[in-house]
């Protein structure tokens, strides 16, 4: 019998993955739901010097507070791995029932940490950066970098991109779910007149996720890389 985690190890050892589209989609209701969350004014400015028009709100986060969108360090914890953090679902969930159901039942993830809506406003941008602790990509490629975060597209206006410096634009379409390697340099901009809504998810991956990873890779990538 195939052991999917062994297959995952083999794939990430032999392929330098910048992104991986997963063979699963957000429910279409997610588009109206994020609009309701926006209309209810849940989004807060996501601090930082390297971006403009970058707002966020937590679906699941530290102490169940929707406004705690930054990493644990900003709230006096060691990091998001700090065992003292109480992670919980937030009030945003009441406005996004189908989206929440997707994360609780459909996608094989567990023990969510930060699960956030991210808004890039018209004219907004995020300058080139790497999300490693040092802010510089690892000199020796880390095979697990592709597991650093999930980036899920809800809306994708024209002339709005998320792009790796050395691998180009991620070809997002609404409702598509991607794994995204945020250790490599990347940047984003929204040159449209519309809000661009995505979700960034940090969680643990269970065995069913390994199966999804392998099947998605075989379907979407194996013959093109
Ligand atoms: Fe980033």
Boltz pocket constraint, residues with backbone or C-beta under 6 A from the ligand:
constraints:
  - pocket:
      binder: B
      contacts: [[A, 129], [A, 130], [A, 131], [A, 182], [A, 186]]
      max_distance: 6.0
